[in-house]
Amino acid sequence: MRKTPFSLNQHLSNTHLCRTMLGTLLAMSSVWASAPAQAADHVVIMTISTYASAPLAGVVHDTRNALQLAEKLGYDTRNATILKDQELNAQGMRAALAQLAGRLQVNDRLFFYYSGHGTSSLVGNQCVSSLVAHDEAFIPTAEIKTYFDQMKGKVQDAFIVMDA
């Protein structure tokens, strides 16, 4: 992928290149593996509102909203992992996803919620969508998918929201 100087405001306005595959809200609920018993619930909420070049004022409410949604869906939120802003630079996002993939056990359930900027870029003749970390680095959704692919065989079900 070619790296160019980054201006989030300019990048967000370049919608003629390609439309984001993330959209404003992508919610996926899927049963990845059937299993007879439930082991544990994992609730992970990642929110980024304090971007240097394009802050998102409304994201400050998303943690509470995501916890309420998880509870309404029957997830145990008492031990939720909540990561915000500076914790979610590119390195922090990757580490959190890797740790999550490593701690899931067979029959666990996953509620995952991301709220922050998303973007897409034209690379060659392909549209590449990405989540935007707090440090404004792009994490391609194909990379995010590899973390979730590691979780497939472990979880009994997953509810994933990408609000980007």
DSSP file with accessible surface (Angstrom, degrees, kcal/mol):
  #  RESIDUE AA STRUCTURE BP1 BP2  ACC     N-H-->O    O-->H-N    N-H-->O    O-->H-N    TCO  KAPPA ALPHA  PHI   PSI    X-CA   Y-CA   Z-CA
    1    1 A M              0   0  131      0, 0.0     2,-0.3     0, 0.0   122,-0.1   0.000 360.0 360.0 360.0 132.4    0.0    0.0    0.0
    2    2 A R        -     0   0  203      1,-0.0     2,-0.4     0, 0.0     0, 0.0  -0.550 360.0-141.8 -76.6 131.9    1.4    3.4   -1.0
    3    3 A K        +     0   0  195     -2,-0.3    -1,-0.0     3,-0.0     3,-0.0  -0.819  23.9 174.4 -97.1 136.0    1.8    5.8    1.9
    4    4 A T        -     0   0   82     -2,-0.4     0, 0.0     1,-0.0     0, 0.0  -0.907  45.7 -75.8-131.6 160.7    1.0    9.5    1.4
    5    5 A P        -     0   0  129      0, 0.0     2,-0.5     0, 0.0    -1,-0.0  -0.305  57.7-126.9 -55.3 142.4    0.9   12.4    3.8
    6    6 A F        +     0   0   72      4,-0.0     2,-0.4    -3,-0.0     3,-0.1  -0.815  36.4 167.0-106.8 128.8   -2.3   12.1    5.8
    7    7 A S     >  -     0   0   48     -2,-0.5     4,-3.0     1,-0.1     5,-0.2  -0.936  18.2-162.0-131.6 108.2   -5.0   14.7    6.3
    8    8 A L  H  > S+     0   0    0     -2,-0.4     4,-3.0     1,-0.2     5,-0.2   0.923  90.8  51.4 -59.9 -43.5   -8.1   13.1    7.8
    9    9 A N  H  > S+     0   0   95      1,-0.2     4,-1.3     2,-0.2    -1,-0.2   0.930 114.1  43.9 -60.6 -43.0  -10.4   16.0    6.7
   10   10 A Q  H  > S+     0   0  116      2,-0.2     4,-0.8     1,-0.2     3,-0.3   0.931 114.4  50.1 -66.6 -42.5   -9.1   15.8    3.2
   11   11 A H  H >< S+     0   0   34     -4,-3.0     3,-0.9     1,-0.2    -2,-0.2   0.909 108.2  52.3 -63.9 -41.1   -9.3   12.0    3.1
   12   12 A L  H 3< S+     0   0   60     -4,-3.0    -1,-0.2     1,-0.2    -2,-0.2   0.808 108.7  51.5 -66.2 -27.4  -12.9   12.0    4.5
   13   13 A S  H 3< S+     0   0   77     -4,-1.3     2,-1.5    -3,-0.3     3,-0.3   0.609  87.2  85.7 -85.0 -10.7  -13.9   14.4    1.7
   14   14 A N    XX  +     0   0   45     -3,-0.9     3,-1.2    -4,-0.8     4,-0.5  -0.258  45.8 139.3 -86.0  53.8  -12.4   12.3   -1.1
   15   15 A T  T 34  +     0   0   84     -2,-1.5    -1,-0.2     1,-0.3     3,-0.2   0.681  55.7  75.7 -74.3 -13.5  -15.5   10.1   -1.4
   16   16 A H  T 34 S+     0   0  150     -3,-0.3    -1,-0.3     1,-0.2     3,-0.1   0.745  85.4  65.0 -69.1 -21.2  -15.2   10.1   -5.2
   17   17 A L  T <4 S-     0   0   67     -3,-1.2     2,-0.3     1,-0.3    -1,-0.2   0.950 125.9 -43.3 -65.1 -49.8  -12.3    7.6   -5.0
   18   18 A C     <  -     0   0   21     -4,-0.5     2,-0.3    -3,-0.2    -1,-0.3  -0.917  59.2-102.5-174.3 154.8  -14.6    4.9   -3.5
   19   19 A R        -     0   0  199     -2,-0.3   102,-0.1    -3,-0.1     2,-0.1  -0.667  45.2-102.0 -87.7 145.2  -17.3    4.6   -1.0
   20   20 A T        -     0   0   54     -2,-0.3   100,-0.1     1,-0.2    -1,-0.1  -0.371  17.6-151.2 -66.1 137.8  -16.5    3.1    2.4
   21   21 A M  S    S+     0   0  120     98,-0.2    -1,-0.2     1,-0.2    99,-0.1   0.569  94.7  64.1 -83.1 -11.1  -17.5   -0.5    2.9
   22   22 A L  S    S-     0   0   10    108,-0.1   142,-0.2    97,-0.1    -1,-0.2   0.849  84.7-172.1 -77.4 -36.2  -17.8    0.2    6.5
   23   23 A G        -     0   0   29      1,-0.2   141,-0.6   140,-0.1     3,-0.2  -0.117  49.9 -64.0  68.1-174.0  -20.7    2.6    6.1
   24   24 A T  S    S+     0   0  118      1,-0.3     2,-0.3   139,-0.1    -1,-0.2   0.776 126.5  15.1 -79.9 -26.5  -21.9    4.6    9.1
   25   25 A L        +     0   0  107    138,-0.2     2,-0.5    -3,-0.1    -1,-0.3  -0.897  61.9 176.9-150.4 119.2  -23.0    1.5   10.8
   26   26 A L  E     -A  162   0A  61    136,-2.3   136,-3.1    -2,-0.3     2,-0.5  -0.977  11.7-179.8-119.5 112.7  -22.1   -2.1   10.0
   27   27 A A  E     -A  161   0A  56     -2,-0.5     2,-0.5   134,-0.2   134,-0.2  -0.962   2.1-176.7-115.8 129.0  -23.6   -4.5   12.4
   28   28 A M  E     -A  160   0A  87    132,-3.6   132,-3.4    -2,-0.5     2,-0.5  -0.990   7.1-178.6-125.2 131.1  -23.0   -8.2   12.0
   29   29 A S  E     +A  159   0A  88     -2,-0.5     2,-0.4   130,-0.2   130,-0.2  -0.992  19.3 159.1-126.0 123.1  -24.5  -10.9   14.2
   30   30 A S  E     -A  158   0A  34    128,-2.3   128,-2.2    -2,-0.5     2,-0.7  -0.998  41.5-133.5-145.8 149.1  -23.4  -14.4   13.4
   31   31 A V        +     0   0  109     -2,-0.4   126,-0.2   126,-0.2     3,-0.1  -0.915  26.4 179.0 -98.1 115.1  -23.3  -17.8   14.9
   32   32 A W        +     0   0   65     -2,-0.7     2,-0.3     1,-0.3    -1,-0.1   0.784  65.5   7.5 -90.0 -34.7  -19.8  -19.1   14.1
   33   33 A A  S    S-     0   0   33    123,-0.7     2,-0.3   122,-0.3    -1,-0.3  -0.968  70.6-129.6-149.8 133.7  -19.8  -22.5   15.8
   34   34 A S        +     0   0  118     -2,-0.3   123,-0.1    -3,-0.1   122,-0.0  -0.670  34.2 166.2 -86.1 141.6  -22.6  -24.3   17.5
   35   35 A A        -     0   0   28     -2,-0.3    -2,-0.0   121,-0.1   121,-0.0  -0.992  38.5-130.9-153.0 147.7  -21.8  -25.6   21.0
   36   36 A P  S    S+     0   0  139      0, 0.0     2,-0.3     0, 0.0    -1,-0.1   0.820  85.8  43.7 -74.6 -31.0  -23.9  -27.0   23.8
   37   37 A A  S    S-     0   0   55     71,-0.0     2,-0.5     0, 0.0   119,-0.0  -0.897  70.8-132.9-123.7 148.4  -22.6  -25.0   26.7
   38   38 A Q        -     0   0  106     -2,-0.3    70,-0.2     1,-0.2    69,-0.1  -0.830  20.3-179.9 -97.1 128.9  -21.8  -21.3   27.3
   39   39 A A        -     0   0   65     68,-1.0     2,-0.3    -2,-0.5    69,-0.2   0.933  57.0 -26.3 -92.8 -60.7  -18.5  -20.7   29.0
   40   40 A A        -     0   0   40     65,-0.2    69,-2.8    67,-0.1     2,-0.4  -0.994  51.0-120.0-155.6 155.8  -18.1  -16.9   29.3
   41   41 A D  E     -b  109   0A  31     -2,-0.3     2,-0.5    67,-0.2    69,-0.2  -0.842  19.5-162.5 -99.5 138.1  -19.1  -13.6   27.7
   42   42 A H  E     -b  110   0A  28     67,-2.5    69,-2.9    -2,-0.4     2,-0.6  -0.980   6.4-173.9-120.9 115.6  -16.5  -11.2   26.4
   43   43 A V  E     +b  111   0A   4     -2,-0.5    38,-3.2    67,-0.2     2,-0.5  -0.959   5.8 179.1-112.7 117.7  -17.7   -7.6   25.9
   44   44 A V  E     -bc 112  81A   5     67,-2.9    69,-2.4    -2,-0.6     2,-0.5  -0.986   4.2-176.0-125.0 124.1  -15.1   -5.4   24.2
   45   45 A I  E     -bc 113  82A   0     36,-2.9    38,-3.0    -2,-0.5     2,-0.5  -0.984   1.7-175.9-124.6 123.5  -15.9   -1.7   23.5
   46   46 A M  E     +bc 114  83A   2     67,-3.2    69,-2.4    -2,-0.5     2,-0.4  -0.983   8.8 173.2-119.9 122.0  -13.5    0.5   21.6
   47   47 A T  E     -bc 115  84A   4     36,-2.2    38,-2.0    -2,-0.5     2,-0.4  -0.996  12.5-173.8-133.0 137.2  -14.3    4.2   21.1
   48   48 A I        +     0   0    0     67,-2.6    69,-0.1    -2,-0.4     3,-0.1  -0.979  22.9 145.7-129.5 117.7  -12.2    7.0   19.7
   49   49 A S        +     0   0   11     -2,-0.4     7,-2.5    67,-0.1     2,-0.7   0.603  58.3  72.7-119.8 -22.4  -13.5   10.6   19.8
   50   50 A T        +     0   0   62      5,-0.2     2,-0.1     7,-0.0    -1,-0.1  -0.273  56.7 160.4-100.2  51.2  -10.4   12.8   20.3
   51   51 A Y        -     0   0    4     -2,-0.7    84,-0.1     3,-0.3    83,-0.1  -0.472  42.0-131.6 -64.9 141.6   -8.7   12.6   16.9
   52   52 A A  S    S+     0   0   96     82,-0.5    -1,-0.1     1,-0.2    83,-0.1   0.913 100.7  28.7 -63.6 -43.5   -6.3   15.5   16.4
   53   53 A S  S    S+     0   0   41      1,-0.2    -1,-0.2    -3,-0.0   -44,-0.1   0.657 136.3  18.7 -98.1 -14.7   -7.6   16.6   13.0
   54   54 A A  S    S-     0   0   10    -46,-0.1    -3,-0.3   -45,-0.0    -1,-0.2  -0.462  74.5-165.1-155.0  74.4  -11.2   15.5   13.1
   55   55 A P        -     0   0   90      0, 0.0     2,-0.6     0, 0.0    -5,-0.2  -0.213  14.5-139.6 -61.8 154.3  -12.7   14.9   16.5
   56   56 A L    >   -     0   0   47     -7,-2.5     3,-0.9     1,-0.1     4,-0.4  -0.882  15.9-173.2-117.7  97.9  -16.0   13.0   16.9
   57   57 A A  G >  S+     0   0   86     -2,-0.6     3,-1.0     1,-0.2     4,-0.2   0.865  79.4  55.1 -62.8 -38.9  -18.1   14.7   19.6
   58   58 A G  G >  S+     0   0   47      1,-0.2     3,-1.7     2,-0.1     4,-0.3   0.710  86.7  79.6 -72.5 -17.0  -20.9   12.1   19.7
   59   59 A V  G X> S+     0   0   10     -3,-0.9     3,-1.9     1,-0.3     4,-0.6   0.784  74.2  77.0 -64.4 -23.2  -18.7    9.1   20.3
   60   60 A V  G <4 S+     0   0   87     -3,-1.0     4,-0.3    -4,-0.4    -1,-0.3   0.759  95.8  49.6 -60.1 -21.1  -18.4   10.0   24.0
   61   61 A H  G <> S+     0   0   93     -3,-1.7     4,-1.9    -4,-0.2    -1,-0.3   0.586  90.1  83.0 -90.1 -11.6  -21.9    8.6   24.4
   62   62 A D  H <> S+     0   0   20     -3,-1.9     4,-2.9    -4,-0.3     5,-0.2   0.797  80.9  59.7 -71.0 -29.6  -21.2    5.3   22.6
   63   63 A T  H  X S+     0   0   12     -4,-0.6     4,-2.5    -3,-0.2    -1,-0.2   0.967 110.1  43.0 -61.6 -49.7  -19.6    3.4   25.5
   64   64 A R  H  > S+     0   0  133     -4,-0.3     4,-2.3     1,-0.2    -2,-0.2   0.929 116.0  48.7 -60.8 -44.9  -22.8    3.7   27.5
   65   65 A N  H  X S+     0   0   65     -4,-1.9     4,-2.4     1,-0.2    -1,-0.2   0.899 111.0  50.0 -63.3 -41.0  -25.0    2.9   24.5
   66   66 A A  H  X S+     0   0    1     -4,-2.9     4,-2.7     2,-0.2    -1,-0.2   0.909 109.9  50.6 -65.8 -41.5  -22.9   -0.1   23.6
   67   67 A L  H  X S+     0   0   39     -4,-2.5     4,-2.4    -5,-0.2    -2,-0.2   0.918 111.0  49.2 -61.9 -41.2  -23.1   -1.5   27.2
   68   68 A Q  H  X S+     0   0   90     -4,-2.3     4,-2.5     2,-0.2    -2,-0.2   0.916 111.5  49.2 -64.5 -41.2  -26.8   -1.0   27.2
   69   69 A L  H  X S+     0   0   63     -4,-2.4     4,-1.8     2,-0.2    -2,-0.2   0.935 110.5  50.2 -62.9 -45.7  -27.1   -2.8   23.8
   70   70 A A  H  <>S+     0   0    0     -4,-2.7     5,-2.7     1,-0.2    -2,-0.2   0.920 111.4  48.7 -59.4 -44.2  -24.9   -5.7   25.1
   71   71 A E  H ><5S+     0   0  109     -4,-2.4     3,-1.8     1,-0.2    -1,-0.2   0.923 109.2  52.0 -62.2 -44.3  -27.1   -6.1   28.2
   72   72 A K  H 3<5S+     0   0  178     -4,-2.5    -1,-0.2     1,-0.3    -2,-0.2   0.812 107.6  53.5 -62.9 -29.4  -30.3   -6.0   26.2
   73   73 A L  T 3<5S-     0   0   74     -4,-1.8    -1,-0.3    -5,-0.2    -2,-0.2   0.424 125.1-104.4 -84.4   0.0  -28.8   -8.8   24.0
   74   74 A G  T < 5S+     0   0   51     -3,-1.8     2,-0.3     1,-0.3    -3,-0.2   0.576  70.6 144.6  91.8  11.6  -28.2  -10.9   27.1
   75   75 A Y      < -     0   0   17     -5,-2.7     2,-0.7    -6,-0.2    -1,-0.3  -0.608  54.5-119.4 -83.2 144.3  -24.4  -10.4   27.4
   76   76 A D        +     0   0   59     -2,-0.3     3,-0.3     1,-0.1   -33,-0.2  -0.725  32.1 179.8 -80.8 114.7  -22.8  -10.2   30.9
   77   77 A T    >   +     0   0   21     -2,-0.7     3,-1.7     1,-0.2    -1,-0.1   0.367  50.8 103.1-100.5   5.1  -21.2   -6.7   30.9
   78   78 A R  T 3  S+     0   0  199      1,-0.3    -1,-0.2     0, 0.0    -2,-0.0   0.813  92.5  33.7 -61.1 -30.0  -19.7   -6.8   34.5
   79   79 A N  T 3  S+     0   0  144     -3,-0.3    -1,-0.3   -38,-0.1   -36,-0.2  -0.090  86.8 157.7-115.2  35.2  -16.2   -7.5   33.2
   80   80 A A    <   -     0   0   26     -3,-1.7     2,-0.6   -38,-0.1   -36,-0.2  -0.258  40.3-132.0 -61.8 143.2  -16.4   -5.5   30.0
   81   81 A T  E     -c   44   0A  47    -38,-3.2   -36,-2.9     2,-0.0     2,-0.5  -0.899  26.5-172.7 -95.8 117.9  -13.2   -4.3   28.4
   82   82 A I  E     -c   45   0A  63     -2,-0.6     2,-0.4   -38,-0.2   -36,-0.2  -0.966   4.9-179.7-119.1 118.5  -13.5   -0.6   27.5
   83   83 A L  E     -c   46   0A  30    -38,-3.0   -36,-2.2    -2,-0.5     2,-0.3  -0.961   7.7-175.5-120.0 136.3  -10.7    1.0   25.6
   84   84 A K  E >   -c   47   0A  91     -2,-0.4     3,-2.2   -38,-0.2     4,-0.2  -0.953  39.5 -46.1-135.7 151.0  -10.8    4.7   24.6
   85   85 A D  G >  S+     0   0   24    -38,-2.0     3,-2.9    -2,-0.3    49,-0.3   0.050 123.9  25.9  39.8-113.1   -8.9    7.3   22.6
   86   86 A Q  G >  S+     0   0  130      1,-0.3     3,-0.9     2,-0.1    -1,-0.3   0.743 116.2  63.9 -57.7 -26.8   -5.1    7.2   23.3
   87   87 A E  G <  S+     0   0  111     -3,-2.2    -1,-0.3     1,-0.3    -2,-0.2   0.726  97.2  62.4 -64.5 -20.2   -5.3    3.5   24.2
   88   88 A L  G <   +     0   0    0     -3,-2.9    46,-2.4    -4,-0.2    -1,-0.3  -0.206  65.6 135.6-108.2  42.4   -6.4    2.8   20.7
   89   89 A N  S <> S-     0   0   53     -3,-0.9     4,-2.8    44,-0.2     5,-0.3  -0.253  79.4 -86.8 -69.2 176.4   -3.4    4.0   18.6
   90   90 A A  H  > S+     0   0   10      1,-0.2     4,-2.3     2,-0.2     5,-0.2   0.929 132.2  46.8 -55.7 -45.0   -2.5    1.5   15.9
   91   91 A Q  H  > S+     0   0  154      1,-0.2     4,-2.5     2,-0.2    -1,-0.2   0.918 113.2  49.2 -64.4 -42.0   -0.3   -0.6   18.2
   92   92 A G  H  > S+     0   0   19      2,-0.2     4,-2.5     1,-0.2    -1,-0.2   0.891 110.5  49.8 -66.2 -40.0   -2.9   -0.6   21.0
   93   93 A M  H  X S+     0   0    1     -4,-2.8     4,-2.3     2,-0.2     5,-0.2   0.944 113.1  46.2 -63.2 -46.8   -5.7   -1.6   18.6
   94   94 A R  H  X S+     0   0   80     -4,-2.3     4,-2.4    -5,-0.3    -2,-0.2   0.918 113.5  49.1 -63.6 -42.3   -3.7   -4.5   17.2
   95   95 A A  H  X S+     0   0   40     -4,-2.5     4,-2.8    -5,-0.2     5,-0.2   0.918 110.3  50.6 -63.9 -42.4   -2.6   -5.6   20.7
   96   96 A A  H  X S+     0   0   13     -4,-2.5     4,-2.3     2,-0.2    -1,-0.2   0.912 112.4  46.5 -63.0 -42.4   -6.2   -5.5   22.0
   97   97 A L  H  X S+     0   0    3     -4,-2.3     4,-2.4     2,-0.2    -1,-0.2   0.911 113.3  48.6 -67.2 -40.4   -7.5   -7.6   19.1
   98   98 A A  H  X S+     0   0   46     -4,-2.4     4,-2.0    -5,-0.2    -2,-0.2   0.917 112.0  49.1 -65.4 -42.4   -4.6  -10.1   19.5
   99   99 A Q  H  X S+     0   0  126     -4,-2.8     4,-1.7     2,-0.2    -2,-0.2   0.907 110.7  50.9 -63.9 -40.2   -5.2  -10.4   23.3
  100  100 A L  H  X S+     0   0    2     -4,-2.3     4,-1.4    -5,-0.2     3,-0.4   0.949 109.5  49.5 -61.8 -48.1   -8.9  -10.9   22.7
  101  101 A A  H  < S+     0   0    2     -4,-2.4    -1,-0.2     1,-0.2    -2,-0.2   0.881 112.6  49.9 -59.1 -35.6   -8.3  -13.7   20.2
  102  102 A G  H  < S+     0   0   54     -4,-2.0    -1,-0.2     1,-0.2    -2,-0.2   0.787 110.7  46.6 -75.6 -27.3   -5.9  -15.3   22.6
  103  103 A R  H  < S+     0   0   87     -4,-1.7    -1,-0.2    -3,-0.4    -2,-0.2   0.644  85.0 105.3 -94.4 -13.0   -8.2  -15.3   25.7
  104  104 A L     <  -     0   0    1     -4,-1.4     2,-0.3    -5,-0.2    51,-0.1  -0.435  53.5-161.9 -67.1 141.1  -11.4  -16.6   24.0
  105  105 A Q    >   -     0   0  118    -65,-0.1     3,-2.2    -2,-0.1   -65,-0.2  -0.799  35.2 -71.1-118.2 163.8  -12.2  -20.2   24.9
  106  106 A V  T 3  S+     0   0   92     -2,-0.3    49,-0.2     1,-0.3    48,-0.1  -0.262 119.7  16.3 -55.8 135.1  -14.5  -22.8   23.2
  107  107 A N  T 3  S+     0   0   36     47,-2.0   -68,-1.0     1,-0.3    -1,-0.3   0.371  91.5 137.8  80.5  -1.2  -18.2  -21.9   23.7
  108  108 A D  E <   - d   0 155A   4     -3,-2.2    48,-3.3    46,-0.6    49,-0.8  -0.273  47.6-132.7 -66.5 162.7  -17.5  -18.3   24.7
  109  109 A R  E     -bd  41 157A  31    -69,-2.8   -67,-2.5    46,-0.2     2,-0.4  -0.935  16.2-151.9-117.9 146.5  -19.7  -15.5   23.4
  110  110 A L  E     -bd  42 158A   0     47,-2.1    49,-2.5    -2,-0.4     2,-0.5  -0.969  16.8-178.6-126.2 129.9  -18.4  -12.2   22.0
  111  111 A F  E     +bd  43 159A   0    -69,-2.9   -67,-2.9    -2,-0.4     2,-0.4  -0.994  18.1 179.3-118.1 118.1  -19.9   -8.7   21.8
  112  112 A F  E     -bd  44 160A   2     47,-2.8    49,-2.6    -2,-0.5     2,-0.4  -0.984   5.2-179.3-125.4 132.1  -17.5   -6.4   20.0
  113  113 A Y  E     -bd  45 161A  19    -69,-2.4   -67,-3.2    -2,-0.4     2,-0.4  -0.992   4.1-177.6-135.8 125.9  -18.2   -2.7   19.4
  114  114 A Y  E     +bd  46 162A   0     47,-2.4    49,-3.3    -2,-0.4     2,-0.4  -0.987   2.5 177.4-121.6 133.1  -16.0   -0.1   17.6
  115  115 A S  E     +bd  47 163A   2    -69,-2.4   -67,-2.6    -2,-0.4     2,-0.3  -0.976  38.3  79.8-135.6 120.9  -16.9    3.5   17.2
  116  116 A G  S    S-     0   0    5     47,-2.0     2,-0.1    -2,-0.4   -67,-0.1  -0.959  80.8 -32.1 172.8-167.5  -14.5    6.0   15.5
  117  117 A H        -     0   0   22     15,-0.4    15,-2.7    -2,-0.3     2,-0.3  -0.432  48.3-175.3 -74.2 147.0  -13.4    7.0   12.1
  118  118 A G  E     +E  131   0B  10     13,-0.3     2,-0.3    -2,-0.1    13,-0.2  -0.900   7.2 178.7-129.2 160.1  -13.4    4.7    9.2
  119  119 A T  E     -E  130   0B   8     11,-2.6    11,-2.9    -2,-0.3     2,-0.3  -0.958  17.1-146.0-152.8 170.1  -12.1    5.4    5.7
  120  120 A S  E     -E  129   0B  15     -2,-0.3     2,-0.3     9,-0.3     9,-0.2  -0.987  12.3-169.9-142.8 150.6  -11.5    3.9    2.3
  121  121 A S  E     -E  128   0B  17      7,-2.0     7,-3.2    -2,-0.3     2,-0.7  -0.986  28.3-115.3-138.8 151.3   -8.9    4.5   -0.3
  122  122 A L  E     -E  127   0B  80     -2,-0.3     2,-0.6     5,-0.2     5,-0.2  -0.778  32.3-178.8 -87.4 116.7   -8.4    3.5   -3.9
  123  123 A V  E >   -E  126   0B  50      3,-3.4     3,-2.1    -2,-0.7     2,-0.4  -0.962  67.8 -44.4-119.1 109.5   -5.3    1.2   -4.1
  124  124 A G  T 3  S-     0   0   73     -2,-0.6    -2,-0.0     1,-0.3     0, 0.0  -0.553 123.4 -30.2  64.9-122.0   -4.7    0.3   -7.6
  125  125 A N  T 3  S+     0   0  151     -2,-0.4     2,-0.4    -3,-0.1    -1,-0.3   0.158 122.6  93.1-110.5  19.1   -8.2   -0.6   -8.8
  126  126 A Q  E <  S-E  123   0B 130     -3,-2.1    -3,-3.4  -108,-0.0     2,-0.6  -0.900  70.6-131.5-115.6 145.0   -9.4   -1.8   -5.4
  127  127 A C  E     -E  122   0B  39     -2,-0.4     2,-0.6    -5,-0.2    -5,-0.2  -0.802  24.2-164.1 -89.9 121.2  -11.2    0.1   -2.7
  128  128 A V  E     -E  121   0B  30     -7,-3.2    -7,-2.0    -2,-0.6     2,-0.3  -0.946   3.4-158.7-110.4 117.0   -9.5   -0.7    0.7
  129  129 A S  E     +E  120   0B   2     -2,-0.6    12,-2.7    -9,-0.2    13,-0.4  -0.700  15.3 176.4 -96.6 150.9  -11.5    0.2    3.8
  130  130 A S  E     -EF 119 140B   0    -11,-2.9   -11,-2.6    10,-0.3     2,-0.3  -0.978  32.0-119.8-146.8 155.9   -9.8    0.8    7.1
  131  131 A L  E     -EF 118 139B   2      8,-2.6     8,-3.0    -2,-0.3     2,-0.6  -0.753  34.5-128.6 -90.2 149.6  -10.5    1.8   10.7
  132  132 A V  E     - F   0 138B   0    -15,-2.7   -15,-0.4    -2,-0.3     6,-0.2  -0.896  19.7-145.8-107.1 117.6   -8.7    4.9   11.8
  133  133 A A    >   -     0   0    0      4,-2.9     3,-2.3    -2,-0.6   -44,-0.2  -0.224  32.2 -98.4 -72.4 168.4   -6.7    4.6   15.0
  134  134 A H  T 3  S+     0   0   34    -46,-2.4   -82,-0.5   -49,-0.3   -45,-0.2   0.858 127.4  54.7 -58.2 -35.9   -6.3    7.4   17.5
  135  135 A D  T 3  S-     0   0   85    -47,-0.2    -1,-0.3   -84,-0.1     3,-0.1   0.330 122.0-111.8 -81.1  10.1   -2.8    8.2   16.0
  136  136 A E  S <  S+     0   0   32     -3,-2.3     2,-0.2     1,-0.3    -2,-0.1   0.642  70.7 142.9  66.9  21.9   -4.6    8.5   12.6
  137  137 A A        -     0   0   34      1,-0.0    -4,-2.9  -131,-0.0     2,-0.4  -0.615  52.0-118.2 -82.6 150.1   -3.0    5.3   11.2
  138  138 A F  E     -F  132   0B  51     -2,-0.2    -6,-0.2    -6,-0.2   -20,-0.0  -0.783  20.1-165.0 -93.8 133.6   -5.1    3.1    9.1
  139  139 A I  E     -F  131   0B   0     -8,-3.0    -8,-2.6    -2,-0.4     5,-0.1  -0.937  26.9-131.4-113.3 104.4   -5.9   -0.5   10.1
  140  140 A P  E >>  -F  130   0B  29      0, 0.0     4,-1.9     0, 0.0     3,-0.8  -0.228   9.4-128.0 -59.3 142.5   -7.3   -2.2    7.0
  141  141 A T  H 3> S+     0   0   41    -12,-2.7     4,-2.7     1,-0.3     5,-0.1   0.810 109.6  64.2 -62.7 -26.2  -10.5   -4.2    7.5
  142  142 A A  H 3> S+     0   0   70    -13,-0.4     4,-1.2     2,-0.2    -1,-0.3   0.892 104.3  46.8 -62.6 -36.0   -8.8   -7.2    5.9
  143  143 A E  H <> S+     0   0   49     -3,-0.8     4,-1.2     2,-0.2     3,-0.3   0.915 110.2  51.8 -70.1 -41.9   -6.3   -7.1    8.9
  144  144 A I  H >X S+     0   0    7     -4,-1.9     4,-1.9     1,-0.2     3,-0.6   0.918 105.6  57.3 -59.0 -41.3   -9.2   -6.8   11.4
  145  145 A K  H 3X S+     0   0  112     -4,-2.7     4,-2.8     1,-0.2    -1,-0.2   0.864  98.0  60.0 -59.4 -35.9  -10.8   -9.8    9.7
  146  146 A T  H 3X S+     0   0   69     -4,-1.2     4,-1.3    -3,-0.3    -1,-0.2   0.885 105.1  49.3 -63.4 -35.7   -7.7  -11.9   10.4
  147  147 A Y  H <X S+     0   0   31     -4,-1.2     4,-0.7    -3,-0.6     3,-0.3   0.934 113.0  46.1 -66.1 -44.9   -8.2  -11.4   14.1
  148  148 A F  H >X S+     0   0   14     -4,-1.9     4,-1.0     1,-0.2     3,-0.9   0.862 106.3  59.5 -67.6 -32.6  -11.9  -12.3   14.0
  149  149 A D  H 3< S+     0   0   59     -4,-2.8     4,-0.5     1,-0.3     3,-0.5   0.869 100.6  56.4 -61.6 -34.3  -11.0  -15.3   11.8
  150  150 A Q  H 3< S+     0   0  110     -4,-1.3    -1,-0.3    -3,-0.3    -2,-0.2   0.740 108.2  49.0 -66.3 -22.8   -8.8  -16.6   14.7
  151  151 A M  H XX S+     0   0    0     -3,-0.9     4,-1.9    -4,-0.7     3,-1.5   0.673  86.9  88.9 -89.9 -19.1  -11.9  -16.3   17.0
  152  152 A K  T 3< S+     0   0   90     -4,-1.0    -1,-0.1    -3,-0.5    -2,-0.1   0.858  88.0  45.1 -50.6 -52.5  -14.3  -18.2   14.7
  153  153 A G  T 34 S+     0   0   64     -4,-0.5    -1,-0.3     1,-0.2   -46,-0.1   0.607 115.2  49.8 -72.4  -9.6  -13.7  -21.7   16.0
  154  154 A K  T <4 S+     0   0   63     -3,-1.5   -47,-2.0   -48,-0.1   -46,-0.6   0.852  93.9  73.8 -96.0 -43.0  -13.8  -20.7   19.6
  155  155 A V  E  <  - d   0 108A   1     -4,-1.9  -122,-0.3   -49,-0.2   -46,-0.2  -0.503  59.2-151.5 -86.4 146.5  -16.9  -18.7   20.1
  156  156 A Q  E    S-     0   0A  38    -48,-3.3  -123,-0.7     1,-0.3     2,-0.3   0.848  84.3 -11.3 -77.6 -36.1  -20.5  -20.0   20.2
  157  157 A D  E     - d   0 109A  31    -49,-0.8   -47,-2.1  -126,-0.2     2,-0.3  -0.983  61.8-158.3-158.3 161.5  -21.7  -16.7   18.8
  158  158 A A  E     -Ad  30 110A   0   -128,-2.2  -128,-2.3    -2,-0.3     2,-0.5  -0.997   7.7-161.7-144.1 143.2  -20.6  -13.1   18.2
  159  159 A F  E     -Ad  29 111A  35    -49,-2.5   -47,-2.8    -2,-0.3     2,-0.5  -0.991  20.4-174.7-123.8 117.7  -22.2   -9.8   17.7
  160  160 A I  E     -Ad  28 112A   6   -132,-3.4  -132,-3.6    -2,-0.5     2,-0.5  -0.966   7.9-173.8-123.1 126.6  -19.9   -7.3   16.0
  161  161 A V  E     -Ad  27 113A   5    -49,-2.6   -47,-2.4    -2,-0.5     2,-0.6  -0.984   4.8-173.9-120.7 127.9  -20.7   -3.6   15.5
  162  162 A M  E     -Ad  26 114A  14   -136,-3.1  -136,-2.3    -2,-0.5     2,-1.0  -0.940   2.6-178.4-119.0 103.7  -18.4   -1.3   13.4
  163  163 A D  E       d   0 115A  47    -49,-3.3   -47,-2.0    -2,-0.6  -138,-0.2  -0.830 360.0 360.0-103.0  91.0  -19.7    2.3   13.7
  164  164 A A              0   0   23     -2,-1.0   -47,-0.2  -141,-0.6    -2,-0.1  -0.979 360.0 360.0-136.9 360.0  -17.2    4.0   11.4
